[in-house]
Amino acid sequence: MEDQQPRAGDVTGRKPSHRMPRRWGRGRRARIGTDAATSGGIDKDSATDTATEDRVEAGPVETDAPHREVADHKSDAGVAETSSGDEEQDADAEAEDAADMSDQDGAPARRPAGKRLVIAVGVAAALFVGSAAFAGATVQPYLADRATVATKLKIARTAADAITTLWTYTPDNMDTLADRAANYLSGDFEAQYRKFVDGIAPANKQAKVTNNTQVTGVAVESLAGPEAIAIVYTNTTSTSPLTKGIPSLKYLSYRLFMKRAHGRWLVNRMTTITSLDLTPRL
């Protein structure tokens, strides 16, 4: 088989299958040509032989380069696929981490709100209980005082009515005085008063004595459960035809010992504190 001379500008005599080896061959040929021109001692045949050797040496490069490049492309593709797969896994992991971090970041943001709500409810409950306790502590003595005042008022009224009934009479109603007074008396004191009235009734009827008692003041001295002591201040006037219409004036004060029975306050004992005769002397 004859050796064919390469054409001018052609190294291998065939079209290369890849551009990169051709560029490398051109660069090498250019360097060889430059060296030949510089040395000036190499003839055309030598240059041709050198080019032929270069062609022979360049042949394997052309043959192996495409395989290496394909392998490189495959390896690069595998690396790219692996890298892309890793990147996708990393992206998914980062997304999951971001979601977890967002959940973790969101949870503390809600917790203070819940704590603040619990604290607010606790403070409101404490304030409510405290205000209720304060109101109860304030109202209870007030209500107790009002109840005590109401009880004392009832005692005072009963004592005043009892004294007025006991020492107010006329000759016409003298016989019913003990019965009227019995509504305010109890125990032995009721019996004693009835005996007293029975003793003065005949003389007062004969002298036509009229007795009138006006209460000027009442005070509750003590109150202990169902027992109480009241003081009653009175002005008493007595008139009779025997004294020629001149009234007898007395200032009297009484201490009444009272006891509650069946929802009523009754006098069970009475003593005289003050007795002043203010009748004018002629």
Secondary structure, DSSP 8 states (H G I E B T S, - for coil): -------TT-SSSS--S-HHHHHHHHHHHHHHHHHHHHH----HHHHHHHHHHHHHHHHHHHHHHHHHHHHHHHHHHHHHHHHHHHHHHHHHHHHHHHHHHHHHHHHHHHHHHHHHHHHHHHHHHHHHHHHHHHHHHHHHHHHHHHHHHHHHHHHHHHHHHHHHHHT-B-TTTGGGHHHHHGGGB-HHHHHHHHHHHHHHHHHHHHHT-EEEEEEEEEEEEEEETTEEEEEEEEEEEEE-GGGTT--EEEEEEEEEEEEEETTEEEEEEEEEEEEEE-----
